[in-house]
Amino acid sequence: MPNYVAFLQRVEESRTKFEKWVTDGESRITEQMLLLERLWADGHDTTRAERFLETLEKSLNEWHQTRTDVTQIKQSYELLERD
């Protein structure tokens, strides 16, 4: 049983970590979009900034998926514990 409790604690720590990464990632994307708008309005080439935004969005999507996976694992183990 102690291993199970430790496992659930690690899962929750991972979920919390990904939750923070998602929140931080959303903030970075917003900042990058605002920067892109300013660059575009000032007539600058935005190619690299747009590619960086795409990278941020891909990372955020992966973090969303991983957070969902970790949450599902935790819920599955909690259901098994009840049975």
Gaussian input, Z-matrix of N, CA and C with variables (Angstrom, degrees):
# hf/3-21g

backbone

0 1
 N
 C     1     B1
 C     2     B2     1     A1
 N     3     B3     2     A2     1     D1
 C     4     B4     3     A3     2     D2
 C     5     B5     4     A4     3     D3
 N     6     B6     5     A5     4     D4
 C     7     B7     6     A6     5     D5
 C     8     B8     7     A7     6     D6
 N     9     B9     8     A8     7     D7
 C    10    B10     9     A9     8     D8
 C    11    B11    10    A10     9     D9
 N    12    B12    11    A11    10    D10
 C    13    B13    12    A12    11    D11
 C    14    B14    13    A13    12    D12
 N    15    B15    14    A14    13    D13
 C    16    B16    15    A15    14    D14
 C    17    B17    16    A16    15    D15
 N    18    B18    17    A17    16    D16
 C    19    B19    18    A18    17    D17
 C    20    B20    19    A19    18    D18
 N    21    B21    20    A20    19    D19
 C    22    B22    21    A21    20    D20
 C    23    B23    22    A22    21    D21
 N    24    B24    23    A23    22    D22
 C    25    B25    24    A24    23    D23
 C    26    B26    25    A25    24    D24
 N    27    B27    26    A26    25    D25
 C    28    B28    27    A27    26    D26
 C    29    B29    28    A28    27    D27
 N    30    B30    29    A29    28    D28
 C    31    B31    30    A30    29    D29
 C    32    B32    31    A31    30    D30
 N    33    B33    32    A32    31    D31
 C    34    B34    33    A33    32    D32
 C    35    B35    34    A34    33    D33
 N    36    B36    35    A35    34    D34
 C    37    B37    36    A36    35    D35
 C    38    B38    37    A37    36    D36
 N    39    B39    38    A38    37    D37
 C    40    B40    39    A39    38    D38
 C    41    B41    40    A40    39    D39
 N    42    B42    41    A41    40    D40
 C    43    B43    42    A42    41    D41
 C    44    B44    43    A43    42    D42
 N    45    B45    44    A44    43    D43
 C    46    B46    45    A45    44    D44
 C    47    B47    46    A46    45    D45
 N    48    B48    47    A47    46    D46
 C    49    B49    48    A48    47    D47
 C    50    B50    49    A49    48    D48
 N    51    B51    50    A50    49    D49
 C    52    B52    51    A51    50    D50
 C    53    B53    52    A52    51    D51
 N    54    B54    53    A53    52    D52
 C    55    B55    54    A54    53    D53
 C    56    B56    55    A55    54    D54
 N    57    B57    56    A56    55    D55
 C    58    B58    57    A57    56    D56
 C    59    B59    58    A58    57    D57
 N    60    B60    59    A59    58    D58
 C    61    B61    60    A60    59    D59
 C    62    B62    61    A61    60    D60
 N    63    B63    62    A62    61    D61
 C    64    B64    63    A63    62    D62
 C    65    B65    64    A64    63    D63
 N    66    B66    65    A65    64    D64
 C    67    B67    66    A66    65    D65
 C    68    B68    67    A67    66    D66
 N    69    B69    68    A68    67    D67
 C    70    B70    69    A69    68    D68
 C    71    B71    70    A70    69    D69
 N    72    B72    71    A71    70    D70
 C    73    B73    72    A72    71    D71
 C    74    B74    73    A73    72    D72
 N    75    B75    74    A74    73    D73
 C    76    B76    75    A75    74    D74
 C    77    B77    76    A76    75    D75
 N    78    B78    77    A77    76    D76
 C    79    B79    78    A78    77    D77
 C    80    B80    79    A79    78    D78
 N    81    B81    80    A80    79    D79
 C    82    B82    81    A81    80    D80
 C    83    B83    82    A82    81    D81
 N    84    B84    83    A83    82    D82
 C    85    B85    84    A84    83    D83
 C    86    B86    85    A85    84    D84
 N    87    B87    86    A86    85    D85
 C    88    B88    87    A87    86    D86
 C    89    B89    88    A88    87    D87
 N    90    B90    89    A89    88    D88
 C    91    B91    90    A90    89    D89
 C    92    B92    91    A91    90    D90
 N    93    B93    92    A92    91    D91
 C    94    B94    93    A93    92    D92
 C    95    B95    94    A94    93    D93
 N    96    B96    95    A95    94    D94
 C    97    B97    96    A96    95    D95
 C    98    B98    97    A97    96    D96
 N    99    B99    98    A98    97    D97
 C   100   B100    99    A99    98    D98
 C   101   B101   100   A100    99    D99
 N   102   B102   101   A101   100   D100
 C   103   B103   102   A102   101   D101
 C   104   B104   103   A103   102   D102
 N   105   B105   104   A104   103   D103
 C   106   B106   105   A105   104   D104
 C   107   B107   106   A106   105   D105
 N   108   B108   107   A107   106   D106
 C   109   B109   108   A108   107   D107
 C   110   B110   109   A109   108   D108
 N   111   B111   110   A110   109   D109
 C   112   B112   111   A111   110   D110
 C   113   B113   112   A112   111   D111
 N   114   B114   113   A113   112   D112
 C   115   B115   114   A114   113   D113
 C   116   B116   115   A115   114   D114
 N   117   B117   116   A116   115   D115
 C   118   B118   117   A117   116   D116
 C   119   B119   118   A118   117   D117
 N   120   B120   119   A119   118   D118
 C   121   B121   120   A120   119   D119
 C   122   B122   121   A121   120   D120
 N   123   B123   122   A122   121   D121
 C   124   B124   123   A123   122   D122
 C   125   B125   124   A124   123   D123
 N   126   B126   125   A125   124   D124
 C   127   B127   126   A126   125   D125
 C   128   B128   127   A127   126   D126
 N   129   B129   128   A128   127   D127
 C   130   B130   129   A129   128   D128
 C   131   B131   130   A130   129   D129
 N   132   B132   131   A131   130   D130
 C   133   B133   132   A132   131   D131
 C   134   B134   133   A133   132   D132
 N   135   B135   134   A134   133   D133
 C   136   B136   135   A135   134   D134
 C   137   B137   136   A136   135   D135
 N   138   B138   137   A137   136   D136
 C   139   B139   138   A138   137   D137
 C   140   B140   139   A139   138   D138
 N   141   B141   140   A140   139   D139
 C   142   B142   141   A141   140   D140
 C   143   B143   142   A142   141   D141
 N   144   B144   143   A143   142   D142
 C   145   B145   144   A144   143   D143
 C   146   B146   145   A145   144   D144
 N   147   B147   146   A146   145   D145
 C   148   B148   147   A147   146   D146
 C   149   B149   148   A148   147   D147
 N   150   B150   149   A149   148   D148
 C   151   B151   150   A150   149   D149
 C   152   B152   151   A151   150   D150
 N   153   B153   152   A152   151   D151
 C   154   B154   153   A153   152   D152
 C   155   B155   154   A154   153   D153
 N   156   B156   155   A155   154   D154
 C   157   B157   156   A156   155   D155
 C   158   B158   157   A157   156   D156
 N   159   B159   158   A158   157   D157
 C   160   B160   159   A159   158   D158
 C   161   B161   160   A160   159   D159
 N   162   B162   161   A161   160   D160
 C   163   B163   162   A162   161   D161
 C   164   B164   163   A163   162   D162
 N   165   B165   164   A164   163   D163
 C   166   B166   165   A165   164   D164
 C   167   B167   166   A166   165   D165
 N   168   B168   167   A167   166   D166
 C   169   B169   168   A168   167   D167
 C   170   B170   169   A169   168   D168
 N   171   B171   170   A170   169   D169
 C   172   B172   171   A171   170   D170
 C   173   B173   172   A172   171   D171
 N   174   B174   173   A173   172   D172
 C   175   B175   174   A174   173   D173
 C   176   B176   175   A175   174   D174
 N   177   B177   176   A176   175   D175
 C   178   B178   177   A177   176   D176
 C   179   B179   178   A178   177   D177
 N   180   B180   179   A179   178   D178
 C   181   B181   180   A180   179   D179
 C   182   B182   181   A181   180   D180
 N   183   B183   182   A182   181   D181
 C   184   B184   183   A183   182   D182
 C   185   B185   184   A184   183   D183
 N   186   B186   185   A185   184   D184
 C   187   B187   186   A186   185   D185
 C   188   B188   187   A187   186   D186
 N   189   B189   188   A188   187   D187
 C   190   B190   189   A189   188   D188
 C   191   B191   190   A190   189   D189
 N   192   B192   191   A191   190   D190
 C   193   B193   192   A192   191   D191
 C   194   B194   193   A193   192   D192
 N   195   B195   194   A194   193   D193
 C   196   B196   195   A195   194   D194
 C   197   B197   196   A196   195   D195
 N   198   B198   197   A197   196   D196
 C   199   B199   198   A198   197   D197
 C   200   B200   199   A199   198   D198
 N   201   B201   200   A200   199   D199
 C   202   B202   201   A201   200   D200
 C   203   B203   202   A202   201   D201
 N   204   B204   203   A203   202   D202
 C   205   B205   204   A204   203   D203
 C   206   B206   205   A205   204   D204
 N   207   B207   206   A206   205   D205
 C   208   B208   207   A207   206   D206
 C   209   B209   208   A208   207   D207
 N   210   B210   209   A209   208   D208
 C   211   B211   210   A210   209   D209
 C   212   B212   211   A211   210   D210
 N   213   B213   212   A212   211   D211
 C   214   B214   213   A213   212   D212
 C   215   B215   214   A214   213   D213
 N   216   B216   215   A215   214   D214
 C   217   B217   216   A216   215   D215
 C   218   B218   217   A217   216   D216
 N   219   B219   218   A218   217   D217
 C   220   B220   219   A219   218   D218
 C   221   B221   220   A220   219   D219
 N   222   B222   221   A221   220   D220
 C   223   B223   222   A222   221   D221
 C   224   B224   223   A223   222   D222
 N   225   B225   224   A224   223   D223
 C   226   B226   225   A225   224   D224
 C   227   B227   226   A226   225   D225
 N   228   B228   227   A227   226   D226
 C   229   B229   228   A228   227   D227
 C   230   B230   229   A229   228   D228
 N   231   B231   230   A230   229   D229
 C   232   B232   231   A231   230   D230
 C   233   B233   232   A232   231   D231
 N   234   B234   233   A233   232   D232
 C   235   B235   234   A234   233   D233
 C   236   B236   235   A235   234   D234
 N   237   B237   236   A236   235   D235
 C   238   B238   237   A237   236   D236
 C   239   B239   238   A238   237   D237
 N   240   B240   239   A239   238   D238
 C   241   B241   240   A240   239   D239
 C   242   B242   241   A241   240   D240
 N   243   B243   242   A242   241   D241
 C   244   B244   243   A243   242   D242
 C   245   B245   244   A244   243   D243
 N   246   B246   245   A245   244   D244
 C   247   B247   246   A246   245   D245
 C   248   B248   247   A247   246   D246

   B1=1.4519
   B2=1.5363
   B3=1.3426
   B4=1.4657
   B5=1.5292
   B6=1.3279
   B7=1.4610
   B8=1.5203
   B9=1.3052
   B10=1.4600
   B11=1.5155
   B12=1.3123
   B13=1.4669
   B14=1.5244
   B15=1.3226
   B16=1.4686
   B17=1.5265
   B18=1.3298
   B19=1.4607
   B20=1.5215
   B21=1.3325
   B22=1.4665
   B23=1.5269
   B24=1.3193
   B25=1.4582
   B26=1.5323
   B27=1.3339
   B28=1.4668
   B29=1.5262
   B30=1.3117
   B31=1.4672
   B32=1.5282
   B33=1.3212
   B34=1.4701
   B35=1.5273
   B36=1.3148
   B37=1.4710
   B38=1.5286
   B39=1.3163
   B40=1.4679
   B41=1.5186
   B42=1.3216
   B43=1.4691
   B44=1.5225
   B45=1.3256
   B46=1.4611
   B47=1.5300
   B48=1.3245
   B49=1.4651
   B50=1.5266
   B51=1.3303
   B52=1.4532
   B53=1.5265
   B54=1.3101
   B55=1.4664
   B56=1.5283
   B57=1.3290
   B58=1.4645
   B59=1.5235
   B60=1.3310
   B61=1.4558
   B62=1.5253
   B63=1.3164
   B64=1.4648
   B65=1.5262
   B66=1.3197
   B67=1.4685
   B68=1.5241
   B69=1.3278
   B70=1.4644
   B71=1.5238
   B72=1.3202
   B73=1.4610
   B74=1.5182
   B75=1.3160
   B76=1.4684
   B77=1.5297
   B78=1.3232
   B79=1.4721
   B80=1.5208
   B81=1.3283
   B82=1.4692
   B83=1.5207
   B84=1.3107
   B85=1.4661
   B86=1.5210
   B87=1.3138
   B88=1.4641
   B89=1.5286
   B90=1.3235
   B91=1.4697
   B92=1.5243
   B93=1.3191
   B94=1.4606
   B95=1.5209
   B96=1.3084
   B97=1.4625
   B98=1.5311
   B99=1.3271
   B100=1.4631
   B101=1.5238
   B102=1.3152
   B103=1.4605
   B104=1.5233
   B105=1.3258
   B106=1.4669
   B107=1.5307
   B108=1.3059
   B109=1.4709
   B110=1.5226
   B111=1.3348
   B112=1.4695
   B113=1.5262
   B114=1.3230
   B115=1.4617
   B116=1.5281
   B117=1.3187
   B118=1.4640
   B119=1.5276
   B120=1.3424
   B121=1.4722
   B122=1.5283
   B123=1.3218
   B124=1.4641
   B125=1.5259
   B126=1.3460
   B127=1.4581
   B128=1.5206
   B129=1.3212
   B130=1.4664
   B131=1.5270
   B132=1.3183
   B133=1.4604
   B134=1.5290
   B135=1.3142
   B136=1.4659
   B137=1.5291
   B138=1.3172
   B139=1.4670
   B140=1.5289
   B141=1.3185
   B142=1.4613
   B143=1.5296
   B144=1.3151
   B145=1.4657
   B146=1.5212
   B147=1.3273
   B148=1.4598
   B149=1.5251
   B150=1.3343
   B151=1.4626
   B152=1.5276
   B153=1.3303
   B154=1.4577
   B155=1.5250
   B156=1.3284
   B157=1.4624
   B158=1.5329
   B159=1.3144
   B160=1.4674
   B161=1.5249
   B162=1.3270
   B163=1.4628
   B164=1.5229
   B165=1.3209
   B166=1.4643
   B167=1.5274
   B168=1.3224
   B169=1.4639
   B170=1.5293
   B171=1.3283
   B172=1.4694
   B173=1.5272
   B174=1.3295
   B175=1.4694
   B176=1.5186
   B177=1.3190
   B178=1.4596
   B179=1.5261
   B180=1.3184
   B181=1.4693
   B182=1.5268
   B183=1.3290
   B184=1.4635
   B185=1.5291
   B186=1.3199
   B187=1.4696
   B188=1.5246
   B189=1.3393
   B190=1.4747
   B191=1.5271
   B192=1.3329
   B193=1.4616
   B194=1.5257
   B195=1.3133
   B196=1.4619
   B197=1.5164
   B198=1.3186
   B199=1.4693
   B200=1.5292
   B201=1.3180
   B202=1.4663
   B203=1.5249
   B204=1.3281
   B205=1.4652
   B206=1.5299
   B207=1.3211
   B208=1.4666
   B209=1.5284
   B210=1.3186
   B211=1.4640
   B212=1.5291
   B213=1.3236
   B214=1.4644
   B215=1.5261
   B216=1.3265
   B217=1.4705
   B218=1.5207
   B219=1.3241
   B220=1.4645
   B221=1.5316
   B222=1.3288
   B223=1.4620
   B224=1.5241
   B225=1.3194
   B226=1.4659
   B227=1.5174
   B228=1.3234
   B229=1.4553
   B230=1.5276
   B231=1.3155
   B232=1.4630
   B233=1.5225
   B234=1.3366
   B235=1.4624
   B236=1.5180
   B237=1.3280
   B238=1.4602
   B239=1.5249
   B240=1.2937
   B241=1.4750
   B242=1.5354
   B243=1.3205
   B244=1.4725
   B245=1.5205
   B246=1.3347
   B247=1.4790
   B248=1.4626
   A1=112.82
   A2=119.33
   A3=118.54
   A4=112.28
   A5=117.30
   A6=119.82
   A7=111.06
   A8=116.72
   A9=121.50
   A10=110.60
   A11=116.89
   A12=121.38
   A13=109.68
   A14=116.56
   A15=120.35
   A16=110.40
   A17=116.00
   A18=119.84
   A19=110.98
   A20=116.74
   A21=119.76
   A22=111.71
   A23=116.87
   A24=119.78
   A25=110.68
   A26=116.91
   A27=120.16
   A28=111.09
   A29=116.56
   A30=120.26
   A31=109.75
   A32=116.87
   A33=120.45
   A34=110.76
   A35=117.15
   A36=120.15
   A37=110.54
   A38=116.50
   A39=120.43
   A40=110.76
   A41=116.26
   A42=119.82
   A43=110.32
   A44=116.49
   A45=121.43
   A46=110.50
   A47=116.12
   A48=120.63
   A49=110.24
   A50=116.81
   A51=119.60
   A52=111.50
   A53=117.13
   A54=120.39
   A55=109.86
   A56=116.48
   A57=120.62
   A58=110.47
   A59=116.79
   A60=119.46
   A61=111.47
   A62=117.29
   A63=120.70
   A64=109.74
   A65=116.74
   A66=120.52
   A67=111.03
   A68=116.05
   A69=120.08
   A70=111.16
   A71=116.48
   A72=120.79
   A73=112.38
   A74=116.54
   A75=120.04
   A76=110.76
   A77=116.52
   A78=120.58
   A79=110.99
   A80=116.74
   A81=120.33
   A82=111.23
   A83=116.37
   A84=119.80
   A85=110.20
   A86=116.52
   A87=119.71
   A88=110.62
   A89=116.34
   A90=120.16
   A91=111.31
   A92=117.04
   A93=120.48
   A94=110.87
   A95=117.89
   A96=120.85
   A97=110.82
   A98=116.23
   A99=119.81
   A100=110.86
   A101=116.45
   A102=120.66
   A103=110.87
   A104=116.52
   A105=121.12
   A106=111.41
   A107=115.59
   A108=119.63
   A109=111.08
   A110=116.63
   A111=119.97
   A112=110.86
   A113=116.44
   A114=119.73
   A115=111.03
   A116=115.27
   A117=120.28
   A118=110.85
   A119=115.95
   A120=120.27
   A121=111.57
   A122=117.04
   A123=121.01
   A124=112.34
   A125=117.28
   A126=121.29
   A127=115.11
   A128=117.78
   A129=121.31
   A130=111.29
   A131=114.92
   A132=121.33
   A133=107.45
   A134=116.87
   A135=120.93
   A136=112.68
   A137=117.26
   A138=120.92
   A139=111.78
   A140=117.63
   A141=120.53
   A142=111.08
   A143=117.01
   A144=120.76
   A145=110.61
   A146=117.16
   A147=121.12
   A148=110.97
   A149=117.35
   A150=120.62
   A151=110.51
   A152=115.87
   A153=119.22
   A154=110.52
   A155=117.02
   A156=121.37
   A157=110.34
   A158=117.55
   A159=120.73
   A160=111.01
   A161=116.38
   A162=120.65
   A163=110.64
   A164=116.50
   A165=120.51
   A166=111.10
   A167=116.30
   A168=120.39
   A169=111.56
   A170=117.33
   A171=119.99
   A172=110.58
   A173=115.49
   A174=119.27
   A175=110.54
   A176=116.68
   A177=120.55
   A178=110.95
   A179=116.64
   A180=119.86
   A181=111.21
   A182=117.07
   A183=120.51
   A184=110.81
   A185=117.15
   A186=120.41
   A187=110.59
   A188=116.38
   A189=119.94
   A190=109.88
   A191=116.07
   A192=120.28
   A193=110.91
   A194=116.91
   A195=120.10
   A196=110.55
   A197=117.19
   A198=120.73
   A199=109.94
   A200=116.72
   A201=121.24
   A202=110.56
   A203=116.93
   A204=120.85
   A205=111.17
   A206=116.13
   A207=120.41
   A208=110.15
   A209=116.91
   A210=121.00
   A211=110.29
   A212=116.77
   A213=120.36
   A214=111.51
   A215=116.86
   A216=120.30
   A217=109.65
   A218=116.08
   A219=120.27
   A220=110.77
   A221=116.25
   A222=120.06
   A223=111.33
   A224=117.20
   A225=120.70
   A226=111.28
   A227=116.68
   A228=119.72
   A229=111.52
   A230=116.98
   A231=119.29
   A232=110.80
   A233=116.83
   A234=119.96
   A235=110.85
   A236=116.91
   A237=120.30
   A238=111.22
   A239=116.17
   A240=120.83
   A241=110.34
   A242=116.61
   A243=119.84
   A244=112.29
   A245=115.50
   A246=119.14
   A247=112.59
   D1=-38.82
   D2=179.22
   D3=-58.89
   D4=-36.79
   D5=178.07
   D6=-62.76
   D7=-37.94
   D8=179.25
   D9=-64.44
   D10=-44.88
   D11=179.52
   D12=-63.00
   D13=-44.49
   D14=178.64
   D15=-62.79
   D16=-39.75
   D17=177.82
   D18=-61.20
   D19=-47.30
   D20=179.46
   D21=-62.27
   D22=-35.74
   D23=177.21
   D24=-64.77
   D25=-42.32
   D26=178.15
   D27=-64.99
   D28=-39.49
   D29=178.10
   D30=-62.69
   D31=-44.54
   D32=179.85
   D33=-65.31
   D34=-38.94
   D35=176.71
   D36=-62.88
   D37=-40.43
   D38=177.93
   D39=-65.20
   D40=-43.64
   D41=179.41
   D42=-61.45
   D43=-42.75
   D44=179.20
   D45=-63.30
   D46=-40.70
   D47=178.85
   D48=-61.55
   D49=-46.69
   D50=-179.50
   D51=-68.66
   D52=-31.93
   D53=175.65
   D54=-60.71
   D55=-43.95
   D56=178.08
   D57=-65.34
   D58=-42.81
   D59=178.89
   D60=-61.49
   D61=-38.80
   D62=178.10
   D63=-64.17
   D64=-47.29
   D65=179.65
   D66=-60.79
   D67=-46.68
   D68=178.76
   D69=-63.82
   D70=-41.08
   D71=179.46
   D72=-62.53
   D73=-40.40
   D74=177.60
   D75=-62.95
   D76=-39.27
   D77=177.68
   D78=-65.27
   D79=-42.70
   D80=179.86
   D81=-64.18
   D82=-38.97
   D83=178.87
   D84=-64.25
   D85=-43.36
   D86=178.02
   D87=-60.70
   D88=-45.49
   D89=178.44
   D90=-60.99
   D91=-42.21
   D92=-179.42
   D93=-66.64
   D94=-37.98
   D95=178.05
   D96=-64.37
   D97=-40.93
   D98=177.69
   D99=-64.82
   D100=-41.35
   D101=177.04
   D102=-61.92
   D103=-44.10
   D104=177.81
   D105=-57.70
   D106=-44.22
   D107=179.18
   D108=-60.49
   D109=-42.68
   D110=179.67
   D111=-66.55
   D112=-43.90
   D113=179.15
   D114=-61.08
   D115=-46.20
   D116=-179.96
   D117=-61.71
   D118=-44.62
   D119=-179.43
   D120=-62.94
   D121=-31.46
   D122=179.83
   D123=-87.23
   D124=1.12
   D125=175.79
   D126=83.83
   D127=15.97
   D128=-179.91
   D129=-82.27
   D130=157.19
   D131=173.48
   D132=-71.54
   D133=125.03
   D134=-175.77
   D135=-107.70
   D136=11.99
   D137=-174.79
   D138=-56.54
   D139=-51.32
   D140=-177.51
   D141=-67.50
   D142=-38.50
   D143=178.77
   D144=-65.28
   D145=-36.81
   D146=177.68
   D147=-67.95
   D148=-40.35
   D149=177.76
   D150=-64.52
   D151=-39.34
   D152=178.20
   D153=-64.19
   D154=-40.94
   D155=177.11
   D156=-60.47
   D157=-42.04
   D158=177.21
   D159=-60.39
   D160=-41.62
   D161=178.61
   D162=-63.23
   D163=-43.93
   D164=177.60
   D165=-60.05
   D166=-43.45
   D167=-179.11
   D168=-65.89
   D169=-39.00
   D170=177.35
   D171=-64.07
   D172=-43.96
   D173=178.69
   D174=-61.37
   D175=-44.13
   D176=179.83
   D177=-60.75
   D178=-42.73
   D179=178.23
   D180=-61.02
   D181=-40.80
   D182=177.82
   D183=-65.45
   D184=-40.46
   D185=179.49
   D186=-65.75
   D187=-39.64
   D188=175.63
   D189=-58.17
   D190=-47.20
   D191=-177.56
   D192=-64.87
   D193=-43.36
   D194=-179.37
   D195=-64.96
   D196=-41.63
   D197=177.38
   D198=-59.98
   D199=-42.84
   D200=177.98
   D201=-63.03
   D202=-43.92
   D203=179.17
   D204=-60.76
   D205=-46.39
   D206=-178.97
   D207=-63.27
   D208=-41.18
   D209=178.86
   D210=-62.63
   D211=-42.02
   D212=179.38
   D213=-65.78
   D214=-38.77
   D215=177.08
   D216=-61.31
   D217=-46.48
   D218=-179.72
   D219=-60.47
   D220=-45.67
   D221=-179.77
   D222=-63.19
   D223=-38.45
   D224=178.65
   D225=-63.04
   D226=-44.81
   D227=179.61
   D228=-67.66
   D229=-34.69
   D230=176.75
   D231=-65.31
   D232=-37.89
   D233=176.88
   D234=-66.17
   D235=-40.81
   D236=178.28
   D237=-63.69
   D238=-36.12
   D239=-179.39
   D240=-65.93
   D241=-34.93
   D242=-179.71
   D243=-71.35
   D244=-29.26
   D245=-178.17
   D246=-80.91

